[in-house]
Amino acid sequence: MDDRCISLVQESYRKLIPISERAGSLFLTRLRDRHPVTYSKVTRTLGSDAGHVVSLLGAIVENLREPHRLASVLYEFSRPHGVEYLLNAHN
């Protein structure tokens, strides 16, 4: 991803912050409808709390310019209780 794309993603994400609960709910609904297997994995890890989904996406978007940090965010996400760690670290 080039610098311009990263900026666009980060700007778009910032616009979602005021409606984050609704955006998270819409994201989970669409994920469930279009990719039920992925939805199952996400909700098994995060639960169906839209706020957690948005927080995790925020941690990823925040680290797009720092791939070494992004890798650690994704690693923590994959570990048991890693999501709780990430949510606490980024809230």
Backbone bond lengths (Angstrom), bond angles and torsions (degrees), N, CA, C in turn:
res aa  C-N    CA-C-N  psi(-1)  N-CA   C-N-CA  omega(-1)  CA-C   N-CA-C  phi
1 M - - - 1.436 - - 1.532 107.71 -
2 D 1.314 116.04 129.16 1.463 117.81 179.55 1.537 110.22 -83.79
3 D 1.338 115.65 171.87 1.454 121.71 -174.03 1.528 112.23 -60.04
4 R 1.315 116.93 -38.24 1.472 121.30 179.47 1.528 110.92 -63.31
5 C 1.318 116.96 -44.54 1.471 121.19 179.41 1.531 110.94 -63.74
6 I 1.315 115.55 -42.39 1.469 119.24 178.77 1.523 109.96 -60.85
7 S 1.322 116.67 -44.27 1.466 120.25 178.59 1.525 111.28 -60.19
8 L 1.324 117.28 -43.29 1.471 120.76 178.77 1.524 111.79 -62.26
9 V 1.324 116.72 -43.14 1.467 120.48 179.07 1.526 110.10 -63.51
10 Q 1.327 116.80 -45.43 1.458 120.01 -178.93 1.529 111.99 -65.89
11 E 1.330 117.74 -40.59 1.463 120.90 177.04 1.527 111.13 -64.20
12 S 1.314 116.41 -41.77 1.469 120.59 178.70 1.517 110.70 -63.66
13 Y 1.326 116.49 -42.28 1.462 119.78 179.35 1.534 110.69 -62.57
14 R 1.318 116.76 -42.95 1.474 120.14 -179.84 1.527 111.28 -59.23
15 K 1.328 117.31 -33.15 1.467 120.90 178.63 1.524 111.65 -68.57
16 L 1.330 116.94 -23.56 1.464 120.76 -179.98 1.525 113.10 -81.53
17 I 1.305 117.49 -18.60 1.463 120.74 -174.01 1.531 112.64 -53.74
18 P 1.341 119.76 -45.63 1.468 118.51 -179.62 1.540 113.94 -62.80
19 I 1.320 117.03 -24.40 1.468 120.16 -179.27 1.532 110.15 -117.49
20 S 1.315 116.40 32.52 1.464 120.64 -170.57 1.528 113.58 -59.77
21 E 1.327 118.10 -40.16 1.470 119.18 179.89 1.523 110.75 -63.06
22 R 1.323 116.43 -45.32 1.472 120.38 179.80 1.526 110.50 -66.47
23 A 1.332 116.74 -42.81 1.467 120.23 179.46 1.529 110.26 -62.44
24 G 1.321 117.13 -41.01 1.462 120.61 178.24 1.520 111.75 -63.69
25 S 1.329 116.59 -40.87 1.467 120.70 177.81 1.525 111.23 -63.57
26 L 1.333 116.02 -43.83 1.465 119.70 178.09 1.529 111.27 -63.49
27 F 1.331 116.25 -40.82 1.460 120.64 178.41 1.528 110.48 -61.04
28 L 1.334 117.16 -47.26 1.466 120.14 -179.40 1.530 111.63 -64.52
29 T 1.310 117.41 -39.14 1.467 120.63 178.46 1.521 110.58 -63.28
30 R 1.320 116.30 -46.34 1.463 119.73 -179.84 1.530 110.36 -65.94
31 L 1.314 117.26 -40.91 1.464 120.79 178.43 1.528 110.20 -61.57
32 R 1.331 117.17 -43.27 1.467 120.99 178.49 1.520 111.60 -61.60
33 D 1.335 115.74 -42.99 1.466 120.09 -177.29 1.526 113.19 -71.47
34 R 1.311 116.96 -37.14 1.475 120.18 -173.82 1.528 114.30 -98.39
35 H 1.328 116.52 -28.72 1.470 120.14 -175.98 1.526 109.58 -139.87
36 P 1.329 117.29 71.19 1.463 120.25 -173.60 1.534 114.60 -59.95
37 V 1.318 117.88 -32.43 1.469 119.69 179.58 1.530 109.95 -67.91
38 T 1.320 116.13 -45.80 1.467 120.15 177.74 1.524 110.19 -64.24
39 Y 1.320 116.89 -41.49 1.468 120.91 177.38 1.529 110.24 -56.51
40 S 1.308 116.17 -44.71 1.456 120.51 179.82 1.527 111.22 -60.24
41 K 1.327 116.82 -43.25 1.467 120.40 179.28 1.528 111.20 -65.40
42 V 1.323 116.19 -43.54 1.462 119.89 -179.10 1.525 110.87 -64.26
43 T 1.324 117.09 -47.57 1.461 119.25 -176.95 1.531 111.87 -72.53
44 R 1.322 117.16 -25.86 1.463 119.40 174.39 1.522 109.81 -65.56
45 T 1.311 116.42 -35.87 1.459 121.70 -178.94 1.522 112.36 -84.73
46 L 1.332 116.70 -46.69 1.458 121.59 -174.31 1.516 114.10 -97.17
47 G 1.316 117.04 -17.06 1.444 119.64 -167.61 1.520 107.95 79.09
48 S 1.298 117.12 -174.70 1.469 119.24 -178.01 1.520 111.29 -98.65
49 D 1.320 117.54 20.08 1.458 122.22 179.08 1.530 109.85 -76.22
50 A 1.308 116.27 111.46 1.463 121.45 -177.75 1.527 111.40 -61.02
51 G 1.314 116.90 -32.62 1.461 120.34 178.93 1.509 112.54 -62.71
52 H 1.330 116.85 -38.27 1.461 120.26 177.31 1.522 111.28 -64.69
53 V 1.316 115.96 -40.60 1.467 120.56 179.09 1.525 109.89 -61.40
54 V 1.324 116.37 -47.07 1.458 120.38 -179.00 1.529 110.71 -64.90
55 S 1.326 117.61 -39.03 1.466 120.67 177.99 1.522 111.47 -62.85
56 L 1.313 116.48 -42.70 1.458 119.75 178.66 1.530 110.58 -64.94
57 L 1.325 116.79 -44.84 1.466 119.62 176.99 1.529 110.62 -60.05
58 G 1.326 116.86 -38.06 1.458 120.57 177.67 1.515 111.91 -62.46
59 A 1.341 116.82 -41.28 1.466 120.14 178.00 1.522 110.74 -62.87
60 I 1.314 116.48 -38.20 1.468 120.34 179.15 1.528 110.05 -69.16
61 V 1.336 116.97 -49.23 1.464 120.93 -178.79 1.529 110.74 -61.06
62 E 1.314 116.46 -40.57 1.465 121.74 -179.40 1.533 112.11 -60.19
63 N 1.305 117.06 -28.96 1.462 121.40 -174.33 1.531 114.49 -104.77
64 L 1.314 118.68 14.34 1.460 120.76 -177.38 1.531 113.09 -62.15
65 R 1.316 117.05 -30.30 1.476 119.74 179.91 1.529 112.24 -84.77
66 E 1.307 116.70 -6.26 1.460 120.48 -178.34 1.536 108.81 -126.54
67 P 1.329 116.28 80.13 1.467 119.95 -174.13 1.528 113.94 -55.34
68 H 1.322 117.91 -32.88 1.467 119.23 178.83 1.522 110.92 -64.27
69 R 1.336 117.49 -36.76 1.463 120.60 176.59 1.525 110.80 -73.94
70 L 1.322 116.48 -36.77 1.459 120.58 178.68 1.519 110.32 -61.90
71 A 1.307 116.21 -42.12 1.467 120.26 177.94 1.519 110.53 -59.07
72 S 1.324 117.79 -40.46 1.461 119.59 -179.76 1.533 111.29 -70.00
73 V 1.336 117.36 -34.47 1.467 120.40 176.35 1.527 109.55 -62.88
74 L 1.332 116.66 -46.91 1.465 119.99 -179.75 1.528 111.36 -66.13
75 Y 1.320 116.93 -36.09 1.464 120.44 176.63 1.526 110.43 -62.78
76 E 1.322 116.42 -47.09 1.467 119.46 179.60 1.527 110.83 -61.41
77 F 1.326 116.23 -37.35 1.457 120.34 178.94 1.529 111.05 -60.58
78 S 1.306 116.52 -33.95 1.458 120.35 -176.47 1.528 113.21 -79.47
79 R 1.321 117.85 -15.26 1.466 121.67 -176.93 1.526 110.92 -87.19
80 P 1.339 116.92 151.02 1.462 118.93 172.50 1.527 109.35 -58.92
81 H 1.277 117.73 134.10 1.467 125.34 -179.20 1.529 112.87 66.64
82 G 1.314 117.33 5.65 1.458 120.45 178.47 1.511 112.44 -66.11
83 V 1.331 116.66 -34.25 1.460 120.65 -179.79 1.523 109.76 -63.33
84 E 1.330 117.01 -43.57 1.458 119.98 179.13 1.528 110.49 -60.24
85 Y 1.336 116.51 -40.87 1.465 120.79 177.83 1.527 110.43 -60.60
86 L 1.331 116.39 -47.01 1.467 120.25 -178.54 1.514 111.49 -64.20
87 L 1.310 116.79 -42.27 1.461 119.74 -178.56 1.515 110.53 -64.42
88 N 1.323 117.06 -40.57 1.459 120.16 178.96 1.529 111.21 -68.97
89 A 1.314 117.43 -34.94 1.467 121.55 -178.00 1.523 112.13 -72.86
90 H 1.332 117.79 -27.04 1.466 120.58 -173.27 1.511 113.19 -110.93
91 N 1.308 118.33 8.91 1.485 121.15 177.17 1.499 110.43 -108.78
